[in-house]
Amino acid sequence: MLSTPANPAPPTLSTVVDVTPKQLENYAKLIYEKIGVTISPQKTTLLSNRLRRRLRARGLASYDDYFKLLKSAPTSDPEWEAFLQEVTTHETYLFRDENHWNWLRDKFVPEMIAEQKAGKRRPALRVWSAACSTGDEATTIACCLMDRLPAAPAWQVEILGTDVGAGAVAQARLGAFSERAMRLVPKAYRQRFFEAGTGGACATMKAAYRKMLRFETHNLLEPLKEMPFDLVVLKNVLIYFDAESKKRVLSQIKRVLRPGGYLITGAAEGVSELVGEFESTCGWLHRWPGSK
Ligand SMILES: C[S@@+](CC[C@H](N)C(=O)[O-])C[C@H]1O[C@@H](n2cnc3c(N)ncnc32)[C@H](O)[C@@H]1O
């Protein structure tokens, strides 16, 4: 845990001096080292504004002191959580990218059922929504699977959602969504899988379906200690990574996919050069052949 200075005098705008280009560069390097996200030169004004907010919130007047606090703390520390909340984007909503979910319902699920009928798998599925933000993507996956899997035999479905942001993960665990997040959810799904939300939320996933979802904090640059997965969904995060960090993340994904398992990436993720060992059907769908 990071310690707060005893009785700090609240800094005023005049006591928080301007951050220097060198200090900004050091912060950008630190973010890159810790979570792999690249802060482009165009984003430095945004970074300096966000840093200023954190300094004031912590009662610090020096960018170097705040840098030291962050550098010595793990990304699981509450201050990293607050900092990442400021500098990363959590934009997400249910049923984002319709074609991915059509594939899941019309191709993936029938293939899994055929494998089960042929005795090649138990009626069980494991899916990882990596960098899941507030859980909208994992919840979409749950809806699509429940819609298409047969009632008998009863399938055991586990969907793991992970994100480096502890606040996003805490929100995901509530299973509660705003009207904006729900806007693309088909009406039949709203009625079947959701109930009216409370406390400002428009809708909450019904407890019977939430059981199959689990949310944990996890940094994509680090190994995930769970495997194997039949499907990994990794969307709208690698766009913030450079080629080196993308490679690191993909090497972790390969470790946890079962042979024949699938990876869905975002359309603009820039991974075409890096997924050579996968069989890629199109820009966003990649199949892991596994050991030959
Ligand atoms: C734009 S959201 C994408 C959410 C969802 N996948 C979607 O497509 O709707 C990007 C998420 O990536 C997370 N993220 C960024 N770097 C990460 C890292 N190194 N490990 C895990 N999550 C990370 C952020 O916290 C953020 O919630």
The ligand as a Tripos MOL2 file, in Angstrom:
@<TRIPOS>MOLECULE
LIG
   27    29     1     0     0
SMALL
NO_CHARGES

@<TRIPOS>ATOM
      1 C1        -11.3940    0.0260  -24.2550 C.3       1 LIG1
      2 S1        -11.5200   -1.1380  -22.9620 S.3       1 LIG1
      3 C2        -12.0300   -2.5880  -23.8880 C.3       1 LIG1
      4 C3        -13.1210   -3.3540  -23.1750 C.3       1 LIG1
      5 C4        -13.6950   -4.5280  -23.9540 C.3       1 LIG1
      6 N1        -12.6680   -5.5090  -24.2660 N.3       1 LIG1
      7 C5        -14.4080   -4.0770  -25.2220 C.2       1 LIG1
      8 O1        -13.8590   -4.2870  -26.3120 O.co2     1 LIG1
      9 O2        -15.5060   -3.5330  -25.1360 O.co2     1 LIG1
     10 C6         -9.7820   -1.4660  -22.6620 C.3       1 LIG1
     11 C7         -9.5130   -2.1150  -21.3070 C.3       1 LIG1
     12 O3         -8.1760   -2.6320  -21.3120 O.3       1 LIG1
     13 C8         -7.6950   -2.5740  -19.9870 C.3       1 LIG1
     14 N2         -6.2400   -2.7360  -19.9900 N.ar      1 LIG1
     15 C9         -5.2980   -1.8620  -20.4460 C.ar      1 LIG1
     16 N3         -4.0750   -2.3780  -20.2700 N.ar      1 LIG1
     17 C10        -4.2360   -3.6000  -19.6930 C.ar      1 LIG1
     18 C11        -3.3460   -4.6050  -19.2540 C.ar      1 LIG1
     19 N4         -2.0070   -4.4860  -19.3780 N.pl3     1 LIG1
     20 N5         -3.8660   -5.7250  -18.7070 N.ar      1 LIG1
     21 C12        -5.2020   -5.8700  -18.5780 C.ar      1 LIG1
     22 N6         -6.1010   -4.9520  -18.9610 N.ar      1 LIG1
     23 C13        -5.6190   -3.8220  -19.5200 C.ar      1 LIG1
     24 C14        -8.1940   -1.2140  -19.4920 C.3       1 LIG1
     25 O4         -8.2090   -1.1590  -18.0800 O.3       1 LIG1
     26 C15        -9.5890   -1.1450  -20.1360 C.3       1 LIG1
     27 O5        -10.5920   -1.5570  -19.2550 O.3       1 LIG1
@<TRIPOS>BOND
     1     1     2 1
     2     2     3 1
     3     2    10 1
     4     3     4 1
     5     4     5 1
     6     5     6 1
     7     5     7 1
     8     7     8 2
     9     7     9 1
    10    10    11 1
    11    11    12 1
    12    11    26 1
    13    12    13 1
    14    13    14 1
    15    13    24 1
    16    14    15 ar
    17    14    23 ar
    18    15    16 ar
    19    16    17 ar
    20    17    18 ar
    21    17    23 ar
    22    18    19 1
    23    18    20 ar
    24    20    21 ar
    25    21    22 ar
    26    22    23 ar
    27    24    25 1
    28    24    26 1
    29    26    27 1
@<TRIPOS>SUBSTRUCTURE
     1 LIG1         1 GROUP 0 **** ****
